[in-house]
């Protein structure tokens, strides 16, 4: 029998995978932002948002539904092969239909037709997403393989960006680089997939069994993804490509951090689904408590630090031409707390118990609210209006999930007392970083130095504060894995 994978190892590799997905932009974006300039960079970012919307329709809810179904049958090669081929058949049909609609829209929507080459190139991503089989590898908890594969693809992406993107006119080349790196990633996926499934006669492929479940998850999945992209799409149509660039610049800085938090918890989806299917509800509680504490342990100091260093961060990441993103980033900072909390309650708890309807209702209400607020706020406040609409909508989702899913949340027996220490440590860290920054401003005008020293000092002060308060969950882990090595 195959050895059961560790949740800690899964969390590490999934976090690493998601971080690598953002590491390439973290390395290349400061260069690309200065070379392409806000207008051309905004064209690529807006086109990417549009392509993502088509990709979500082609996925047909499989990224959520497929993970659960594969997790349920992963111990049987024959059963998981049947499920895989049945679900893949559904996804292939959906992708073909979406491609017809996508190609038609390029020639009928004027904003798309003006950049027809860019859209045709980026449109290849729709098919690549179908043949990525991410849902299969997640259901099998193959996070180590996905992390290594991501590293390989991102190295290619970084090399090509610095080699090929030389001026503002290279924005189409910049968009094409994602296609090239994704191609190599898909080759590795297919190579590994062959070892994990067996041949299944077509007569055993049961599309009908999965179509209803996939369609139901489709509404949940598409609502979530449209909600996450509607702000950029509306901003592009109502305010222009430059505003999209400012908004994405602010959002990218925050996304780099928030993705790490969400990724650490998202590995619990297949594990929780497997436990619920086997009736092991009690074993979920300690895992849920740790995941709940992570939401406060990391996002709180990150929010405070980014707020205090927002000007310097934008200067490093984009330069003076992107300073309009500073206020936008400060408005978006609460997402660092709201998103992991929403993901924990909605995906880890409610979806594991099969309460998709509750999550779907929350997202639909918030999507409607987001669209209305965008129409009201973008004309007057541009990217700042879109940011405010996003924050209010995230609060709406969280409130609905808590109110209607309270009985299931209560079963996890979560304790909040431990989290007060993270709040107190963040307050101490914030005062220290503010004082350190003021001292540094009198000594140097180097934004890089200010960010590096302030961030390093803030991290140390936060850790020492938790040690002084005898924090019992993460401090022992730090002592065991870090201090012990130093002493040796």
C-alpha positions, 0 to 999 in steps of 0.5 A: 500500500502506498505510504500516506503523505504527511499534511505538513509535507503537503502544506510545504510543497503546495506553499512552495508551488504557489510561491514559485507561481508568484516568484517569477513575477516577483523577480521579473515584474520590476524589470517588465514594469519599467520596460513595457510602461503602464499602458502596454503592461496593462494591455497584457494584464487586461487580456490575461484577465479576459482569457482567464474568464474563458478558461474558467468556463472551459474548466466547468467546475472540474478544479473543485469537483475533480479534486474531491472525486479523485481523493475519494478513489485514489487508493484504487488504480482502476477506479481513479482511472475511470473517474479521471477519463470520465471527468476529462471527457466532460472537460474536453467537450466544454473546452471545444465549445469555449474555443468556438465562443472565444474565437468569435469574440475576438473578431466581434469585440472591438477592444479584443480585435485591436490586439488580435495577435495578443489574444490569439497567443494568450488563448492557447492557455485555454487548452493548456489548462484542460491538459494540465490535470491539476485537479488529478494531482491535487486529489492524489496529493502529489504536491511535491511533483507539482512544486518541482514541475513549477520550479522548472517552468518558472526558471524558463519563464524568467530566462526568456523574460530577461532575454526577449523583452527589451522595449515597450513594443515587446508586450506581445512577446511578454504575453507569449512567454507564459505559453512557452513555460506552460508547454514544458510544464504540461509535458512533465504533467503528461509524463507523470500521469502515465504512471498513475492511471491505467487503460480503461475501455471507453465502455467503462467511462461514465460521463453521466455519473459526473456531469451533474456534480461537475455542473453544480461545482461549475456554478460554484467555481465560475462564481468564485473565479468571475468574482476574482476577475470582474474588477480587472475586466470592468476596470479595463472597460470603464477606466483604461489599461493604465488603471488596470496596470496600477490595480494589478501592481497593487494586487500583485504585491498582496497576492504574493503574500496571500497566496502563501497563506491560502496554499498552506491551508488548501492542502486540507481540502482532499484530506478533509474530504477523505476524512468525511467520506470515511466518517473520521470527523474527530480527526479533523478538529486538531488540523482545523485549529492549526489552520485557523491559527495560521490565518492570524499568525502570518497575515496580521504582521504582513498587513501591518508591515506592508501598510508601513512600507507601501510607498517603498514597496511600490517604488521597488516593484514598479517605480515612480510611474506606478505610485498611483498603486500605493493607495490602492494597495493600502485599501486592498490590505485587509484581503490578506486576512479576509481571503484565508479566513474565507477560504478556510471556512468555505473550502476547508470546512463547508465544502468538505461537508458537502455544503456547496450551496452555502458557499455558492449563495455567499459568492453569488451575493458578493459577485452581484454586490461587487458588480454594483459597487464597481459600477458606482465607484470605478468612474469616480475613483478608478482603481481605488474604487475597484479595490474598495469594492473588492474589500466590501465584497470579501466581507460579504462572502465571509459574513454569509459563510459564517452566518449560514454555516455556523453549525458546521464551523462550531463542530470544529471547536475552534479556539480564538484565545491563542490568536490574541497573542498574534494581535499583541505581537503585531502591535509591538512589531508595528510600533518598532517598524515605524520607529526604525523607518523614521530613523532610516529616513534621516540616514538614507534615501534608499528604499531598498535599504529601508524595506530590507532593514525594516522587514528583517527587524520587524520579523525578529521583533515579532518572533521575539514577542511571541517567544516572550508571550510563550506562544504554544503552537508555532514557537515550539516548531521554530525552536525544534527546527531552527534554533536546534540547528543553530546550536549544532 
